[in-house]
Amino acid sequence: MSDFKRNEAVPLDLGWINHIHVNKSAADRRAASLANRRTVKKEYQAAWLVKAIGLIDLTTLSGDDTPGRVERLCRKALRPLRADLVEALGLQDYNLATGAVCVYHEMIKPAVDVLQGRLPIAAVSTGFPAGLTSMETKVREIELSVAAGASEIDIVITRQHVLTGNWQALYDEMLAYRKACGEAHVKAILATGELVTLENVAKASWVCMMAGADFIKTSTGKEPVNATIPVSLTMVRAIREYHEQTGFKIGYKPAGGVGTAKAALQYLTLMKEELGNEWLEPHLFRIGASSLLTDIERQLEHYVTGNYSAAHRHAQP
Ligand SMILES: O=C[C@H](O)COP(=O)(O)O
């Protein structure tokens, strides 16, 4: 991470944005092939699942969240696996924890109380999940979340800017959010399930990166369709090309509906194949998920009790 240079806004190039084209059937074919990949050999899958734990933004974003639930989530984030599993996997000397926790603004304080700086806190701001409060309210929400102790802010973009092709408005919005975040890293949630086409997903990815987003993230988890492999392929290829053109490395966060070890392995494989090992670290890759850790723990338990092959019959990356 030593040569890591945080993204900075670059001028919006509308000529470039308007010419972006995505070959949907090629993306679909590539996505279908990913399910059969053998990049990660079976014997390494347990190690990859342990790695995946460190990439999770362990999330609770429910209307009935309470301080008690968030405190429990944070304790789980600090000790993601049961002690017997840690011992069986030989991980006693490894400081295993999730990448971060992700909560609503009102739940930052209980998270701060438990984590005490040991893990980053990501807060969803800007009128999550629809993002349809006033711009003034959204910017203020970011400022309050940063002041409360969030070091990462997951913003939601205004979907109508994409749906009406108003790229300048999206760029200006993202610039304002990035400025309000200050030193806190900003993840731009595109809500891809509401953007209709992969072309829109690609264009929105580019505009948000050009306006200074540190990460681009698929979904809030509240849209009818959340993270998918074709959408992810489109976004990580935009990240790859943005890096080639500007030298800035942007992180990627699939989120919403990523609930199985099998899905996590597919996303790790995708990142490795499209962007390389460097993008398998928490400063460039997170998986936003509320239930994934439970399934990973279950699969690792099968692994240490010898039932791993059976458990992973359908989980080949
Ligand atoms: O940002 C994270 C998502 O809201 C989590 O979605 P999930 O509950 O489907 O895992």
The ligand as an ORCA input file, in Angstrom:
! r2SCAN-3c Opt
* xyz 0 1
  O     -24.172     -2.135      1.984
  C     -24.464     -3.270      2.315
  C     -25.755     -3.897      2.055
  O     -26.810     -3.124      2.551
  C     -25.835     -5.263      2.653
  O     -26.840     -5.978      2.024
  P     -27.256     -7.453      2.518
  O     -28.034     -7.243      3.798
  O     -28.087     -7.982      1.410
  O     -26.025     -8.246      2.764
*
